[in-house]
């Protein structure tokens, strides 16, 4: 089986893309898991849009290959049994498809969105009830957010990822522990110095535009 | 509406990490529904979770995992997930979902001195309740044993620290001893959550349990 990338990728061609197009599917998956490029965040957005607009199963398979093993690892690290984590991963990944129309790339990267779905599923399973969620902001008159906003937010998400990766190990471990559910609220209060100012401003801007469009 | 008092980073990060007790999550979700600044801050903490997921470890899924997921999608496709936008009323949506409606759906119980309360949730060792404080009334002096979050939904109250209007949230720890007084203009309705254990179910001032000290 070969992947036809012309139909699922809008991002500029790269050497990885050439590799993927010319190699069998199994190798594509391994490659996709290991490669991190500056365009990745935007690539995931394009693939998710292909799922939303065309029910593109090939695009979904690529998202699945990248995110399913990460979601499963997150659930296991959060204390779930592997068998249940596998089942839960399927539910999380299925939500990627069924909720694709709710994803707003001006406010979150696909990684962040997948994380929130996995986290909420984990809470629902543990408590057997739903986590209180803020009310949604309705879409404005435009069906799509401004492309420039999307681009900047996606780039900012990658910058944040890199910034976290280069934090001192002790601080990074503490943050990871917090998100795997190993720290209490008062222990989390000790975590300082996360570089969140820029991404917060980007999200705030997207919210302001949404409010303005609705007014 | 200008919100002056916001959630702390620790609360928003714990909410993003999914580790808050349900009662606190309810306060966070309700405040975020009213406050775009905290919605953006919450989004930035979610992005930390996304970054960790991206960089984090991977666990191999079974060979038929994708096929099983596609089957699940076919099963659930009929029920298209919808947004849950703002609903009309005083209570933001997360609270309306919890109460089962707006103010008129709240089952108030008298708590003495004209104050009324309705307990909403007591999961994970934390308690959330709605409080109704008549205009101009004071809530007797009380301290806290854990963290107490008080979010104003209607009217306003004032204590030793400041004035709190609709959307404002006061984050009080054990050190704060305060006497909240409702503004004279309007009855005040608040959502309060505390992680101290609940020690009594009805208001019994004679037992030296000052009002609200739970």
Interface residues (C-beta under 8 A of the other chain):
Chain A: X33 X57 X60 X61 X64 X67 X68 X69 X70 X71 X72 X73 X74 X76 X77 X82 X85 X86 X89 X90 X91 X93 X94 X95 X97 X98 X99 X101 X102 X107 X108 X109 X111 X112 X113 X114 X115 X116 X118 X119 X120 X122 X123 X127 X129 X131 X132 X133 X134 X135 X136 X137 X138 X139 X157 X160 X161 X164 X165 X175 X176 X178 X179 X181 X183 X184 X185 X186 X188 X189 X191 X194 X196 X199 X200 X201 X203 X204 X207 X208 X211
Chain B: X8 X9 X10 X11 X13 X14 X16 X17 X18 X19 X20 X22 X24 X25 X26 X28 X29 X30 X32 X33 X36 X37 X39 X40 X41 X42 X43 X44 X45 X46 X47 X48 X49 X50 X51 X52 X53 X54 X55 X56 X57 X58 X59 X60 X61 X62 X65 X66 X68 X69 X70 X72 X73 X76 X77 X79 X80 X81 X83 X84 X85 X86 X87 X92 X93 X94 X97 X98 X123 X124 X147 X195
